């Protein structure tokens, strides 16, 4: 099976290359091969690649900057997935597309189910929802995976930001009233790898109504996540200055884009249809901390 993976310089795309190694003939598509900001080039690029399956984690993910770069966010997150989906539908090629908890308004305290009404609070969330809608409109075999709080030991993300700040400052002030499940790129990638070896993949897409939630189990706040990062790195010998992680409210840390307060995702459908059971967020974090701690360890000599 010839599998096209977009966004391979990103967290999930990069993790997918490793997770799919030996399981499929993977075609890596960085921006030079498939530029989602250039809609007019997408169909011809896909013609050249001729994949049997497309996995699209590529996205515009600068949540705050999207408020000022609305057109670019919609072009990459909203329009490009539609062009990919149209090509895929016309060629009978299944499409797996990564989306986000930011399509919800973050109200309430129970986990969001796939059939709950959406209501994005930001341009980023609205642009991702537009991409979902464009994929559905193409009417081809597809599976949209909504995930949450994605991070990795590599790249630019909350884990690495906290590690950097904790090495520089004695005190960190972190939002404690936004709740979700930190989900490592490795968990997402290996879950997808398990999904695509399922028998009757297109049938399972249909059984899932083209949409599942995919995140780690359990829940925490950004404050809880930061505390676990700092404690875990200290336990692994990382030289950190941070002695206090202070919980604050969302209104104490204003951002250009509004974030959902409740990012909990119900994982029942992914487990029922694909048999995917993800690890607890703390277990997944431990694996990433092992990698990051080795990078941060003082060099001998």
Secondary structure as GFF3:
##gff-version 3
##sequence-region A 1 301
A	DSSP	beta_strand	2	6	.	.	.	ID=ss1
A	DSSP	alpha_helix	11	19	.	.	.	ID=ss2
A	DSSP	beta_strand	25	29	.	.	.	ID=ss3
A	DSSP	three_ten_helix	39	41	.	.	.	ID=ss4
A	DSSP	alpha_helix	42	49	.	.	.	ID=ss5
A	DSSP	beta_strand	53	56	.	.	.	ID=ss6
A	DSSP	three_ten_helix	65	67	.	.	.	ID=ss7
A	DSSP	alpha_helix	70	73	.	.	.	ID=ss8
A	DSSP	pi_helix	74	79	.	.	.	ID=ss9
A	DSSP	alpha_helix	80	91	.	.	.	ID=ss10
A	DSSP	beta_strand	94	100	.	.	.	ID=ss11
A	DSSP	three_ten_helix	101	103	.	.	.	ID=ss12
A	DSSP	alpha_helix	123	138	.	.	.	ID=ss13
A	DSSP	beta_strand	142	147	.	.	.	ID=ss14
A	DSSP	beta_strand	150	151	.	.	.	ID=ss15
A	DSSP	alpha_helix	158	168	.	.	.	ID=ss16
A	DSSP	beta_strand	171	175	.	.	.	ID=ss17
A	DSSP	beta_strand	179	180	.	.	.	ID=ss18
A	DSSP	beta_strand	183	184	.	.	.	ID=ss19
A	DSSP	alpha_helix	185	196	.	.	.	ID=ss20
A	DSSP	alpha_helix	201	207	.	.	.	ID=ss21
A	DSSP	beta_strand	211	213	.	.	.	ID=ss22
A	DSSP	beta_strand	220	221	.	.	.	ID=ss23
A	DSSP	alpha_helix	222	235	.	.	.	ID=ss24
A	DSSP	beta_strand	244	248	.	.	.	ID=ss25
A	DSSP	three_ten_helix	250	252	.	.	.	ID=ss26
A	DSSP	alpha_helix	268	274	.	.	.	ID=ss27
A	DSSP	alpha_helix	281	296	.	.	.	ID=ss28
###
